[in-house]
Amino acid sequence: MIVCGIDPKSVGALVKSDVARGATNTTWPLTHHLSKQGGASRGCYPNTTVGGALMPPKASAPGYHRPCDQCGAEFYVRNCYHQKAIRNGHNPPRFCSRDCRDKAYVGEGNPKWRGGRTINTSGYVYIYAPDHPHCNKDGNVAEHRLVMEEHLGRHLDPSECVHHFNHIRTDNRLENLELMDSWSQHMRRHGYYEPRNCGNCGVTIMRSRAMRRRYPKQSFCSRKCAAASASRAAAIANRKHPK
């Protein structure tokens, strides 16, 4: 019988030749030969064995039937799978498919569930709330925003920002939080933007921290004012040091 283009008898010959050379892993020639030929399909690979003998179908292998913990459909569990799970310290198979397992392992059903409270790389506390309209792709929402929403009785707009008075990002007590209308207002509160007077016309402008570091002495509201200030400085220098 040919299975996926491979004669099981030839595979058995490979195994026997490896045994004659003293090899201990006799399953490697089978899997290696199958991989070279493109692999056996899931439907026929379990039915092959060394020497061309057929393994019993899944339903006739020793085992038992049990309902799926997720969908309730009945499925068959081999005794060998059950014993292997117990031997490795795991639970016996409980789901009929991987899709059912993935659905059951969401939130509190996951064995690694830690209460849904995490701290991201920026130091903010996030709470697992997959039903929130503004949750991220993982279903989490910042705790300080949830505290403010509970206080106001409404969902915050994405443009609104919550500020921590003591700058401790994990301290999400209501008395430590302040609601701001925009993220730019929050950046000004942190000193990212500060007012500066234009060096030419004197109008008040907001300059970011990066611009203040780049131009620590003077700031200008436009290129026109910067050019006018440069021309005036050049004229003063020419009067002091005429050519």
N, CA, C and O of each residue as an XYZ file, in Angstrom:
972
protein
N       0.848     -1.201      0.000
C       0.000      0.000      0.000
C       0.880      1.247      0.000
O       1.858      1.325      0.743
N       0.529      2.211     -0.832
C       1.282      3.453     -0.915
C       0.517      4.528     -0.151
O      -0.672      4.732     -0.397
N       1.175      5.205      0.756
C       0.571      6.264      1.559
C       1.299      7.559      1.266
O       2.487      7.683      1.563
N       0.585      8.548      0.672
C       1.197      9.836      0.309
C       2.426      9.625     -0.560
O       3.418     10.336     -0.400
N       2.385      8.669     -1.471
C       3.500      8.450     -2.380
C       4.660      7.695     -1.767
O       5.729      7.636     -2.374
N       4.491      7.112     -0.582
C       5.586      6.426      0.099
C       5.154      4.999      0.404
O       4.066      4.781      0.937
N       5.979      4.045      0.076
C       5.693      2.654      0.381
C       6.102      2.373      1.818
O       7.286      2.481      2.135
N       5.168      2.013      2.706
C       5.550      1.748      4.102
C       6.592      0.654      4.245
O       7.366      0.661      5.202
N       6.625     -0.297      3.299
C       7.629     -1.358      3.391
C       9.037     -0.794      3.226
O       9.977     -1.236      3.887
N       9.169      0.202      2.321
C      10.488      0.819      2.160
C      10.875      1.599      3.405
O      12.052      1.659      3.761
N       9.889      2.200      4.072
C      10.173      2.892      5.325
C      10.615      1.897      6.381
O      11.534      2.169      7.153
N       9.952      0.729      6.415
C      10.369     -0.307      7.353
C      11.777     -0.778      7.086
O      12.517     -1.084      8.021
N      12.164     -0.843      5.811
C      13.532     -1.239      5.488
C      14.531     -0.211      6.001
O      15.617     -0.567      6.457
N      14.160      1.072      5.925
C      15.041      2.111      6.460
C      15.220      1.942      7.961
O      16.324      2.089      8.484
N      14.127      1.631      8.650
C      14.211      1.443     10.096
C      15.100      0.260     10.435
O      15.944      0.355     11.325
N      14.918     -0.864      9.729
C      15.719     -2.059      9.998
C      17.200     -1.798      9.735
O      18.061     -2.288     10.466
N      17.493     -1.023      8.685
C      18.894     -0.726      8.400
C      19.502      0.141      9.490
O      20.672     -0.020      9.836
N      18.707      1.065     10.035
C      19.211      1.883     11.136
C      19.433      1.049     12.385
O      20.414      1.248     13.102
N      18.523      0.110     12.652
C      18.691     -0.766     13.814
C      19.938     -1.614     13.656
O      20.654     -1.854     14.628
N      20.205     -2.071     12.435
C      21.400     -2.878     12.192
C      22.667     -2.079     12.449
O      23.693     -2.643     12.829
N      22.600     -0.758     12.243
C      23.784      0.075     12.487
C      23.884      0.490     13.951
O      24.841      1.160     14.338
N      22.902      0.098     14.772
C      22.960      0.407     16.195
C      22.211      1.653     16.595
O      22.394      2.143     17.709
N      21.358      2.190     15.710
C      20.599      3.389     16.056
C      19.520      3.048     17.069
O      18.923      1.972     17.017
N      19.274      3.966     17.986
C      18.250      3.739     19.015
C      16.939      4.417     18.668
O      15.878      3.932     19.061
N      16.983      5.547     17.928
C      15.766      6.258     17.545
C      15.275      5.719     16.213
O      15.729      6.165     15.159
N      14.359      4.771     16.246
C      13.889      4.146     15.010
C      12.737      4.899     14.372
O      12.281      4.513     13.295
N      12.252      5.963     15.004
C      11.174      6.748     14.396
C      11.714      7.837     13.493
O      10.974      8.399     12.686
N      13.020      8.146     13.621
C      13.580      9.225     12.804
C      13.554      8.909     11.316
O      13.199      9.793     10.537
N      13.911      7.690     10.863
C      13.864      7.436      9.417
C      12.468      7.605      8.847
O      12.305      8.068      7.718
N      11.449      7.228      9.635
C      10.079      7.366      9.148
C       9.719      8.834      8.942
O       9.274      9.226      7.863
N       9.913      9.636      9.976
C       9.555     11.055      9.874
C      10.468     11.789      8.908
O      10.016     12.676      8.185
N      11.760     11.429      8.884
C      12.697     12.097      7.983
C      12.352     11.792      6.535
O      12.365     12.682      5.685
N      12.040     10.521      6.254
C      11.704     10.142      4.892
C      10.408     10.804      4.448
O      10.277     11.229      3.300
N       9.442     10.889      5.375
C       8.180     11.538      5.035
C       8.376     13.016      4.745
O       7.764     13.561      3.827
N       9.242     13.673      5.537
C       9.468     15.097      5.327
C      10.168     15.353      4.002
O       9.927     16.378      3.365
N      11.037     14.429      3.577
C      11.715     14.605      2.288
C      10.729     14.511      1.128
O      10.902     15.181      0.109
N       9.709     13.694      1.278
C       8.733     13.501      0.212
C       7.568     14.479      0.300
O       6.573     14.322     -0.408
N       7.680     15.482      1.160
C       6.609     16.460      1.288
C       5.686     16.198      2.448
O       4.767     16.982      2.687
N       5.902     15.100      3.191
C       5.102     14.835      4.386
C       3.822     14.102      4.085
O       3.251     14.239      3.003
N       3.373     13.320      5.050
C       2.103     12.614      4.923
C       0.972     13.515      5.390
O       1.165     14.401      6.222
N      -0.198     13.275      4.846
C      -1.346     14.072      5.261
C      -1.806     13.647      6.645
O      -1.463     12.565      7.121
N      -2.585     14.510      7.287
C      -3.080     14.187      8.621
C      -4.025     12.991      8.592
O      -4.181     12.282      9.586
N      -4.651     12.780      7.441
C      -5.596     11.687      7.356
C      -4.951     10.319      7.275
O      -5.508      9.343      7.779
N      -3.756     10.226      6.632
C      -3.157      8.915      6.422
C      -1.930      8.677      7.282
O      -1.540      7.526      7.479
N      -1.312      9.726      7.800
C      -0.101      9.519      8.599
C      -0.362      8.670      9.842
O       0.464      7.810     10.146
N      -1.476      8.861     10.591
C      -1.700      8.014     11.770
C      -1.940      6.549     11.429
O      -1.838      5.687     12.302
N      -2.266      6.248     10.142
C      -2.556      4.874      9.761
C      -1.316      4.115      9.299
O      -1.433      2.953      8.908
N      -0.136      4.727      9.329
C       1.084      4.059      8.888
C       1.910      3.648     10.089
O       1.825      4.255     11.157
N       2.688      2.635      9.907
C       3.598      2.188     10.947
C       4.725      1.421     10.286
O       4.710      1.235      9.069
N       5.681      0.982     11.044
C       6.849      0.296     10.509
C       6.435     -1.023      9.873
O       5.670     -1.791     10.457
N       6.946     -1.281      8.671
C       6.673     -2.549      8.007
C       5.363     -2.587      7.260
O       5.007     -3.637      6.725
N       4.629     -1.492      7.196
C       3.390     -1.466      6.436
C       2.167     -1.849      7.224
O       1.066     -1.812      6.674
N       2.297     -2.223      8.512
C       1.126     -2.566      9.316
C       0.329     -1.308      9.618
O       0.890     -0.217      9.713
N      -0.962     -1.461      9.767
C      -1.841     -0.320     10.004
C      -2.150     -0.181     11.480
O      -2.409     -1.167     12.171
N      -2.121      1.076     11.964
C      -2.554      1.343     13.328
C      -4.076      1.326     13.386
O      -4.724      1.623     12.381
N      -4.663      0.990     14.520
C      -6.127      0.993     14.620
C      -6.663      2.414     14.514
O      -5.982      3.351     14.932
N      -7.856      2.604     13.971
C      -8.445      3.950     13.907
C      -8.594      4.550     15.295
O      -8.564      3.840     16.301
N      -8.757      5.885     15.334
C      -8.837      6.570     16.621
C      -9.996      6.049     17.470
O      -9.855      5.876     18.681
N     -11.138      5.800     16.832
C     -12.308      5.391     17.596
C     -12.143      4.013     18.225
O     -12.743      3.727     19.261
N     -11.318      3.146     17.593
C     -11.145      1.800     18.127
C      -9.977      1.700     19.091
O      -9.791      0.659     19.721
N      -9.178      2.767     19.222
C      -8.087      2.753     20.190
C      -8.672      2.845     21.594
O      -9.732      3.442     21.776
N      -8.005      2.267     22.591
C      -8.543      2.314     23.960
C      -8.725      3.756     24.424
O      -7.811      4.570     24.295
N      -9.869      4.065     24.949
C     -10.147      5.421     25.409
C     -11.563      5.551     25.923
O     -12.195      4.567     26.305
N     -12.053      6.781     25.928
C     -13.390      7.041     26.458
C     -13.954      8.291     25.792
O     -13.213      9.097     25.229
N     -15.271      8.439     25.863
C     -15.956      9.618     25.346
C     -16.257     10.575     26.497
O     -16.550     10.158     27.617
N     -16.176     11.860     26.192
C     -16.507     12.869     27.186
C     -16.998     14.130     26.478
O     -16.639     14.361     25.323
N     -17.818     14.956     27.154
C     -18.317     16.186     26.525
C     -17.269     17.301     26.574
O     -16.468     17.386     27.505
N     -17.298     18.148     25.549
C     -16.394     19.300     25.499
C     -16.827     20.320     26.545
O     -18.016     20.609     26.678
N     -15.877     20.860     27.281
C     -16.188     21.839     28.327
C     -16.682     23.164     27.769
O     -17.265     23.962     28.503
N     -16.455     23.415     26.463
C     -16.843     24.691     25.877
C     -18.169     24.600     25.122
O     -19.092     25.366     25.399
N     -18.270     23.674     24.174
C     -19.467     23.595     23.333
C     -20.397     22.454     23.713
O     -21.543     22.425     23.264
N     -19.930     21.509     24.533
C     -20.777     20.400     24.950
C     -20.787     19.220     24.011
O     -21.394     18.195     24.320
N     -20.117     19.337     22.850
C     -20.084     18.219     21.907
C     -19.236     17.080     22.472
O     -18.233     17.314     23.147
N     -19.650     15.856     22.190
C     -18.931     14.691     22.701
C     -17.765     14.361     21.783
O     -17.909     14.380     20.561
N     -16.623     14.062     22.359
C     -15.447     13.686     21.573
C     -14.732     12.538     22.262
O     -14.997     12.223     23.422
N     -13.815     11.916     21.517
C     -13.146     10.698     21.989
C     -11.737     11.037     22.469
O     -11.001     11.751     21.789
N     -11.370     10.529     23.629
C     -10.048     10.756     24.214
C      -9.340      9.418     24.355
O      -9.850      8.508     25.010
N      -8.187      9.297     23.755
C      -7.399      8.074     23.904
C      -6.827      7.985     25.317
O      -6.492      8.995     25.937
N      -6.726      6.769     25.801
C      -6.145      6.563     27.128
C      -4.695      7.024     27.188
O      -4.234      7.518     28.217
N      -3.973      6.858     26.069
C      -2.562      7.260     26.066
C      -2.430      8.768     26.234
O      -1.514      9.236     26.909
N      -3.356      9.553     25.612
C      -3.315     11.000     25.771
C      -3.660     11.396     27.205
O      -3.046     12.297     27.778
N      -4.642     10.714     27.770
C      -5.035     10.982     29.155
C      -3.874     10.701     30.111
O      -3.560     11.518     30.976
N      -3.242      9.542     29.946
C      -2.146      9.157     30.835
C      -0.932     10.070     30.663
O      -0.246     10.392     31.632
N      -0.674     10.482     29.420
C       0.464     11.376     29.174
C       0.246     12.730     29.850
O       1.176     13.299     30.420
N      -0.981     13.242     29.785
C      -1.275     14.526     30.430
C      -1.095     14.427     31.940
O      -0.508     15.320     32.552
N      -1.593     13.353     32.545
C      -1.445     13.168     33.992
C       0.022     13.014     34.367
O       0.474     13.546     35.381
N       0.754     12.287     33.547
C       2.172     12.055     33.826
C       2.979     13.351     33.779
O       3.941     13.511     34.531
N       2.596     14.270     32.904
C       3.309     15.542     32.766
C       2.745     16.641     33.664
O       3.163     17.795     33.572
N       1.803     16.287     34.527
C       1.255     17.273     35.451
C       0.213     18.188     34.852
O      -0.038     19.262     35.398
N      -0.415     17.796     33.727
C      -1.437     18.615     33.080
C      -2.812     17.989     33.278
O      -2.941     16.852     33.732
N      -3.835     18.763     32.924
C      -5.195     18.240     32.959
C      -5.451     17.369     31.737
O      -4.880     17.629     30.678
N      -6.288     16.349     31.849
C      -6.645     15.544     30.668
C      -7.349     16.406     29.629
O      -7.845     17.482     29.960
N      -7.403     15.953     28.375
C      -8.074     16.736     27.327
C      -9.508     17.075     27.705
O     -10.273     16.205     28.121
N      -9.866     18.345     27.556
C     -11.194     18.811     27.956
C     -11.973     19.447     26.814
O     -13.159     19.742     26.965
N     -11.319     19.663     25.666
C     -11.962     20.371     24.564
C     -11.889     19.539     23.293
O     -10.932     18.797     23.068
N     -12.920     19.679     22.466
C     -13.001     18.885     21.243
C     -12.149     19.450     20.124
O     -11.839     18.730     19.175
N     -11.761     20.714     20.200
C     -10.969     21.343     19.143
C     -10.147     22.478     19.724
O     -10.355     22.907     20.859
N      -9.216     22.950     18.923
C      -8.387     24.073     19.351
C      -9.202     25.359     19.448
O      -8.930     26.204     20.301
N     -10.203     25.511     18.574
C     -11.048     26.709     18.636
C     -11.791     26.788     19.969
O     -11.884     27.856     20.573
N     -12.322     25.644     20.424
C     -13.021     25.638     21.716
C     -12.059     25.939     22.855
O     -12.417     26.632     23.808
N     -10.849     25.426     22.760
C      -9.870     25.697     23.811
C      -9.515     27.175     23.851
O      -9.408     27.763     24.927
N      -9.329     27.786     22.663
C      -8.982     29.209     22.619
C     -10.106     30.070     23.187
O      -9.844     31.065     23.862
N     -11.355     29.695     22.920
C     -12.480     30.462     23.458
C     -12.559     30.333     24.977
O     -12.881     31.294     25.676
N     -12.263     29.134     25.477
C     -12.361     28.915     26.922
C     -11.207     29.539     27.686
O     -11.340     29.841     28.872
N     -10.064     29.739     27.014
C      -8.877     30.252     27.691
C      -8.791     31.770     27.628
O      -7.691     32.322     27.644
N      -9.911     32.448     27.556
C      -9.948     33.906     27.535
C     -10.375     34.406     28.906
O     -11.354     33.917     29.470
N      -9.644     35.381     29.446
C     -10.016     35.963     30.730
C      -9.800     35.014     31.887
O      -8.733     34.414     32.016
N     -10.809     34.878     32.727
C     -10.682     34.068     33.932
C     -10.514     32.582     33.630
O     -10.059     31.834     34.496
N     -10.867     32.135     32.426
C     -10.708     30.735     32.078
C      -9.281     30.340     31.784
O      -8.984     29.149     31.685
N      -8.383     31.308     31.639
C      -6.987     30.999     31.346
C      -6.266     30.593     32.621
O      -6.408     31.262     33.645
N      -5.487     29.498     32.582
C      -4.775     29.082     33.804
C      -3.750     30.098     34.283
O      -3.331     30.046     35.439
N      -3.337     31.025     33.416
C      -2.378     32.052     33.815
C      -3.063     33.366     34.200
O      -2.411     34.407     34.278
N      -4.355     33.315     34.437
C      -5.111     34.519     34.808
C      -4.615     35.075     36.137
O      -4.511     34.340     37.119
N      -4.310     36.360     36.171
C      -3.797     37.005     37.380
C      -4.697     38.138     37.843
O      -4.224     39.096     38.455
N      -5.965     38.039     37.562
C      -6.903     39.060     38.006
C      -7.146     40.164     37.002
O      -7.927     41.073     37.283
N      -6.513     40.124     35.847
C      -6.739     41.118     34.809
C      -6.081     42.456     35.065
O      -6.453     43.446     34.435
N      -5.121     42.522     35.962
C      -4.441     43.776     36.288
C      -2.980     43.652     35.878
O      -2.261     42.788     36.381
N      -2.541     44.511     34.968
C      -1.170     44.475     34.470
C      -0.581     45.879     34.466
O      -1.309     46.870     34.528
N       0.736     45.951     34.393
C       1.459     47.223     34.286
C       2.256     47.176     32.990
O       3.070     46.275     32.788
N       2.021     48.148     32.113
C       2.710     48.133     30.828
C       4.115     48.699     30.955
O       4.547     49.075     32.044
N       4.821     48.756     29.838
C       6.214     49.201     29.848
C       6.359     50.673     30.218
O       7.436     51.092     30.642
N       5.301     51.468     30.068
C       5.351     52.887     30.440
C       5.039     53.118     31.912
O       5.130     54.247     32.392
N       4.672     52.059     32.636
C       4.408     52.186     34.064
C       2.958     52.438     34.429
O       2.659     52.663     35.602
N       2.037     52.407     33.455
C       0.619     52.617     33.738
C      -0.070     51.287     34.040
O       0.274     50.254     33.465
N      -1.036     51.325     34.939
C      -1.803     50.135     35.310
C      -2.967     49.978     34.332
O      -3.702     50.929     34.067
N      -3.122     48.767     33.803
C      -4.211     48.469     32.876
C      -5.091     47.366     33.451
O      -4.605     46.431     34.088
N      -6.398     47.493     33.215
C      -7.396     46.546     33.694
C      -8.050     45.874     32.487
O      -8.371     46.525     31.493
N      -8.238     44.567     32.595
C      -8.873     43.816     31.509
C     -10.366     44.126     31.477
O     -11.104     43.755     32.389
N     -10.808     44.812     30.413
C     -12.220     45.180     30.242
C     -12.562     45.091     28.760
O     -12.654     46.115     28.083
N     -12.753     43.866     28.246
C     -12.955     43.701     26.794
C     -14.233     44.336     26.267
O     -14.334     44.582     25.065
N     -15.214     44.612     27.124
C     -16.474     45.220     26.675
C     -16.424     46.743     26.659
O     -17.403     47.384     26.277
N     -15.313     47.329     27.061
C     -15.198     48.792     27.069
C     -15.079     49.300     25.630
O     -14.360     48.700     24.830
N     -15.769     50.393     25.282
C     -15.722     50.881     23.891
C     -14.359     51.387     23.453
O     -14.090     51.463     22.254
N     -13.486     51.737     24.402
C     -12.175     52.273     24.033
C     -11.034     51.379     24.522
O      -9.940     51.872     24.795
N     -11.278     50.073     24.634
C     -10.199     49.172     25.055
C      -9.223     48.974     23.902
O      -9.567     49.183     22.739
N      -7.987     48.564     24.242
C      -6.994     48.317     23.209
C      -7.206     46.932     22.599
O      -8.183     46.254     22.918
N      -6.297     46.512     21.728
C      -6.473     45.242     21.020
C      -6.441     44.048     21.965
O      -6.968     42.987     21.628
N      -5.835     44.196     23.141
C      -5.801     43.114     24.125
C      -6.994     43.146     25.071
O      -7.102     42.295     25.955
N      -7.893     44.115     24.900
C      -9.056     44.218     25.770
C      -8.778     44.920     27.079
O      -9.547     44.769     28.029
N      -7.683     45.696     27.161
C      -7.308     46.374     28.404
C      -7.590     47.873     28.316
O      -7.558     48.467     27.238
N      -7.868     48.470     29.481
C      -8.106     49.912     29.588
C      -7.290     50.434     30.756
O      -7.164     49.761     31.778
N      -6.730     51.641     30.609
C      -5.940     52.243     31.683
C      -6.805     52.439     32.925
O      -7.934     52.923     32.842
N      -6.259     52.057     34.072
C      -7.031     52.113     35.311
C      -7.401     53.540     35.680
O      -8.506     53.772     36.169
N      -6.502     54.515     35.461
C      -6.815     55.890     35.841
C      -7.983     56.452     35.019
O      -8.730     57.302     35.503
N      -8.137     55.985     33.801
C      -9.279     56.419     32.999
C     -10.574     55.767     33.501
O     -11.628     56.403     33.511
N     -10.492     54.502     33.916
C     -11.675     53.835     34.466
C     -12.132     54.495     35.765
O     -13.332     54.639     36.001
N     -11.174     54.900     36.610
C     -11.523     55.567     37.866
C     -12.216     56.896     37.584
O     -13.208     57.228     38.234
N     -11.704     57.655     36.622
C     -12.322     58.937     36.284
C     -13.696     58.738     35.647
O     -14.616     59.515     35.904
N     -13.840     57.705     34.819
C     -15.146     57.436     34.204
C     -16.190     57.055     35.254
O     -17.344     57.475     35.171
N     -15.783     56.267     36.231
C     -16.715     55.897     37.300
C     -17.138     57.118     38.115
O     -18.280     57.204     38.568
N     -16.214     58.060     38.297
C     -16.537     59.280     39.044
C     -17.488     60.178     38.258
O     -18.409     60.760     38.831
N     -17.265     60.292     36.939
C     -18.090     61.174     36.113
C     -19.393     60.508     35.674
O     -20.357     61.196     35.339
N     -19.429     59.187     35.675
C     -20.622     58.486     35.224
C     -20.760     58.431     33.723
O     -21.873     58.292     33.216
N     -19.665     58.535     32.997
C     -19.687     58.473     31.534
C     -18.336     57.986     31.034
O     -17.355     57.958     31.778
N     -18.298     57.595     29.738
C     -17.042     57.198     29.128
C     -16.258     58.443     28.705
O     -16.836     59.414     28.216
N     -14.960     58.403     28.894
C     -14.113     59.518     28.471
C     -13.933     59.493     26.965
O     -13.879     58.430     26.346
N     -13.843     60.669     26.394
C     -13.535     60.781     24.972
C     -12.052     60.492     24.762
O     -11.241     60.842     25.620
N     -11.671     59.861     23.642
C     -10.239     59.588     23.416
C      -9.362     60.827     23.445
O      -8.167     60.723     23.721
N      -9.935     62.016     23.163
C      -9.136     63.244     23.189
C      -8.900     63.751     24.605
O      -8.005     64.568     24.820
N      -9.683     63.286     25.575
C      -9.516     63.709     26.966
C      -8.376     62.945     27.622
O      -8.087     61.802     27.266
N      -7.737     63.590     28.580
C      -6.565     63.012     29.237
C      -6.714     63.132     30.750
O      -7.314     64.081     31.255
N      -6.158     62.156     31.463
C      -6.191     62.152     32.930
C      -4.771     62.344     33.441
O      -3.858     61.604     33.072
N      -4.596     63.355     34.301
C      -3.273     63.716     34.826
C      -3.123     63.237     36.265
O      -4.061     63.326     37.057
N      -1.918     62.719     36.604
C      -1.592     62.332     37.980
C      -0.903     63.510     38.680
O       0.131     63.985     38.212
N      -1.462     63.977     39.781
C      -0.891     65.124     40.489
C       0.527     64.840     40.984
O       1.419     65.674     40.821
N       0.739     63.671     41.585
C       2.061     63.376     42.157
C       3.002     62.699     41.163
O       4.105     62.296     41.532
N       2.575     62.573     39.908
C       3.388     61.990     38.830
C       3.716     60.517     39.070
O       4.614     59.978     38.423
N       3.010     59.859     39.983
C       3.186     58.421     40.195
C       2.100     57.710     39.388
O       0.916     57.811     39.712
N       2.493     57.004     38.356
C       1.525     56.468     37.404
C       0.710     55.305     37.946
O      -0.338     54.975     37.390
N       1.169     54.685     39.009
C       0.411     53.579     39.597
C      -0.518     54.034     40.718
O      -1.290     53.231     41.242
N      -0.454     55.313     41.091
C      -1.320     55.854     42.147
C      -2.587     56.397     41.491
O      -2.634     57.553     41.070
N      -3.604     55.556     41.411
C      -4.823     55.914     40.690
C      -5.983     56.235     41.631
O      -7.140     55.962     41.309
N      -5.675     56.815     42.792
C      -6.727     57.314     43.667
C      -7.392     58.525     43.018
O      -6.740     59.301     42.320
N      -8.693     58.679     43.251
C      -9.431     59.762     42.607
C      -8.868     61.125     42.979
O      -8.822     62.021     42.137
N      -8.436     61.298     44.236
C      -7.887     62.591     44.656
C      -6.538     62.885     44.013
O      -6.041     64.007     44.113
N      -5.941     61.903     43.358
C      -4.658     62.114     42.692
C      -4.824     62.325     41.189
O      -3.833     62.456     40.470
N      -6.064     62.359     40.708
C      -6.317     62.445     39.275
C      -6.996     63.760     38.917
O      -7.785     64.303     39.691
N      -6.674     64.256     37.734
C      -7.288     65.481     37.208
C      -7.620     65.272     35.742
O      -6.775     64.821     34.968
N      -8.835     65.596     35.362
C      -9.266     65.454     33.978
C      -8.883     66.690     33.182
O      -9.130     67.818     33.609
N      -8.274     66.468     32.015
C      -7.884     67.560     31.126
C      -8.586     67.397     29.790
O      -8.862     66.284     29.341
N      -8.870     68.540     29.162
C      -9.664     68.527     27.936
C      -8.906     67.975     26.744
O      -9.520     67.450     25.815
N      -7.581     68.083     26.752
C      -6.802     67.649     25.594
C      -5.434     67.158     26.051
O      -4.989     67.432     27.166
N      -4.783     66.423     25.154
C      -3.434     65.925     25.454
C      -2.411     67.052     25.425
O      -1.403     66.988     26.129
N      -2.655     68.087     24.617
C      -1.728     69.223     24.585
C      -1.740     69.965     25.921
O      -0.700     70.433     26.385
N      -2.918     70.070     26.536
C      -2.996     70.686     27.867
C      -2.216     69.861     28.886
O      -1.568     70.412     29.776
N      -2.281     68.551     28.750
C      -1.532     67.676     29.657
C      -0.030     67.847     29.459
O       0.726     67.833     30.431
N       0.410     68.009     28.221
C       1.838     68.205     27.944
C       2.319     69.536     28.506
O       3.446     69.632     28.990
N       1.475     70.566     28.445
C       1.853     71.849     29.038
C       1.949     71.731     30.554
O       2.814     72.354     31.171
N       1.068     70.936     31.160
C       1.113     70.759     32.605
C       2.422     70.095     33.025
O       2.964     70.410     34.084
N       2.925     69.195     32.215
C       4.183     68.519     32.530
C       5.405     69.352     32.142
O       6.540     68.899     32.293
N       5.175     70.558     31.645
C       6.300     71.405     31.279
C       6.885     71.097     29.925
O       7.970     71.576     29.593
N       6.179     70.299     29.129
C       6.708     70.014     27.802
C       6.643     71.268     26.932
O       7.561     71.544     26.161
N       5.546     72.026     27.061
C       5.423     73.304     26.364
C       5.467     74.425     27.397
O       4.805     74.358     28.432
N       6.245     75.444     27.104
C       6.343     76.610     27.977
C       6.251     77.882     27.136
O       6.665     77.889     25.977
N       5.708     78.960     27.714
C       5.600     80.215     26.955
C       6.957     80.904     26.798
O       7.762     80.939     27.728
N       7.185     81.434     25.640
C       8.387     82.218     25.340
C       7.968     83.442     24.533
O       6.979     83.407     23.801
N       8.734     84.528     24.675
C       8.477     85.737     23.895
C       9.330     85.730     22.641
O      10.513     85.392     22.677
N       8.712     86.107     21.528
C       9.446     86.171     20.263
C      10.577     87.188     20.381
O      10.378     88.288     20.897
N      11.752     86.821     19.907
C      12.918     87.696     20.007
C      12.864     88.903     19.103
O      13.723     89.781     19.195
N      11.858     88.970     18.215
C      11.773     90.108     17.309
C      10.549     90.979     17.591
O      10.679     92.187     17.793
N       9.367     90.374     17.606
C       8.146     91.163     17.783
C       7.603     91.109     19.204
O       6.738     91.912     19.553
N       8.082     90.192     20.031
C       7.675     90.131     21.424
C       6.398     89.376     21.706
O       5.971     89.321     22.859
N       5.757     88.777     20.680
C       4.521     88.044     20.903
C       4.819     86.758     21.685
O       5.887     86.166     21.533
N       3.871     86.337     22.516
C       4.053     85.134     23.329
C       3.764     83.893     22.493
O       2.725     83.805     21.837
N       4.676     82.945     22.518
C       4.533     81.692     21.775
C       4.840     80.531     22.716
O       5.511     80.706     23.733
N       4.341     79.339     22.366
C       4.595     78.127     23.136
C       5.705     77.342     22.451
O       5.648     77.076     21.251
N       6.718     76.976     23.237
C       7.847     76.239     22.681
C       7.998     74.910     23.416
O       7.893     74.849     24.641
N       8.244     73.855     22.655
C       8.408     72.529     23.246
C       9.765     72.418     23.932
O      10.640     73.267     23.765
N       9.913     71.354     24.702
C      11.163     71.134     25.425
C      12.325     70.935     24.452
O      13.438     71.401     24.699
N      12.060     70.244     23.352
C      13.113     70.014     22.364
C      13.558     71.323     21.720
O      14.753     71.531     21.511
N      12.608     72.211     21.403
C      12.962     73.494     20.799
C      13.690     74.386     21.794
O      14.570     75.155     21.407
N      13.336     74.292     23.062
C      14.044     75.095     24.066
C      15.484     74.621     24.227
O      16.380     75.431     24.466
N      15.710     73.332     24.101
C      17.084     72.826     24.174
C      17.879     73.213     22.935
O      19.074     73.495     23.015
N      17.203     73.223     21.787
C      17.904     73.546     20.539
C      18.216     75.038     20.447
O      19.283     75.422     19.967
N      17.292     75.873     20.902
C      17.496     77.324     20.877
C      17.313     77.859     22.295
O      16.258     78.411     22.606
N      18.304     77.711     23.150
C      18.143     78.104     24.562
C      18.080     79.615     24.780
O      17.534     80.058     25.790
N      18.626     80.423     23.858
C      18.704     81.866     24.084
C      17.472     82.599     23.590
O      16.860     83.360     24.340
N      17.099     82.378     22.331
C      15.991     83.126     21.744
C      15.051     82.199     20.990
O      15.442     81.129     20.523
N      13.798     82.639     20.884
C      12.789     81.935     20.101
C      12.062     82.952     19.241
O      11.914     84.112     19.626
N      11.613     82.516     18.082
C      10.923     83.404     17.152
C       9.613     82.765     16.733
O       9.499     81.544     16.635
N       8.632     83.611     16.488
C       7.307     83.112     16.126
C       7.223     82.700     14.669
O       6.317     81.956     14.292
N       8.165     83.177     13.824
C       8.131     82.842     12.404
C       9.528     83.003     11.812
O      10.428     83.553     12.447
N       9.689     82.518     10.595
C      10.971     82.689      9.897
C      11.224     84.161      9.567
O      12.368     84.615      9.526
N      10.137     84.892      9.334
C      10.286     86.313      9.032
C      10.908     87.052     10.208
O      11.798     87.881     10.022
N      10.440     86.752     11.424
C      11.007     87.391     12.611
C      12.443     86.934     12.835
O      13.284     87.729     13.254
N      12.733     85.670     12.563
C      14.098     85.172     12.729
C      15.041     85.861     11.752
O      16.160     86.218     12.118
N      14.589     86.054     10.486
C      15.426     86.730      9.492
C      15.624     88.202      9.846
O      16.716     88.744      9.675
N      14.562     88.849     10.341
C      14.683     90.255     10.724
C      15.651     90.416     11.885
O      16.440     91.361     11.907
N      15.601     89.506     12.848
C      16.525     89.575     13.981
C      17.956     89.323     13.536
O      18.881     89.965     14.034
N      18.150     88.389     12.597
C      19.500     88.109     12.097
C      20.049     89.302     11.325
O      21.233     89.615     11.446
N      19.207     89.978     10.528
C      19.655     91.162      9.777
C      20.033     92.297     10.720
O      21.025     92.993     10.505
N      19.234     92.476     11.764
C      19.540     93.521     12.728
C      20.846     93.225     13.455
O      21.643     94.134     13.684
N      21.075     91.971     13.819
C      22.325     91.605     14.486
C      23.512     91.790     13.556
O      24.585     92.201     13.998
N      23.332     91.487     12.255
C      24.425     91.670     11.296
C      24.740     93.146     11.105
O      25.906     93.517     10.969
N      23.703     94.002     11.092
C      23.935     95.442     10.938
C      24.680     96.004     12.140
O      25.564     96.845     11.980
N      24.334     95.550     13.340
C      25.036     96.008     14.541
C      26.488     95.558     14.517
O      27.379     96.311     14.912
N      26.731     94.342     14.059
C      28.105     93.839     13.989
C      28.919     94.622     12.974
O      30.107     94.852     13.199
N      28.314     95.044     11.851
C      29.045     95.809     10.839
C      29.399     97.204     11.342
O      30.450     97.745     11.002
N      28.495     97.797     12.174
C      28.804     99.110     12.716
C      29.957     99.037     13.721
O      30.773     99.955     13.810
N      30.012     97.941     14.470
C      31.091     97.813     15.446
C      32.408     97.464     14.786
O      33.465     97.940     15.200
N      32.345     96.642     13.772
C      33.570     96.207     13.095
C      33.423     96.426     11.595
O      33.218     95.466     10.852
N      33.523     97.668     11.138
C      33.374     97.932      9.698
C      34.518     97.295      8.914
O      35.639     97.171      9.408
N      34.207     96.891      7.670
C      35.230     96.261      6.830
C      36.160     97.318      6.258
O      37.091     96.988      5.522
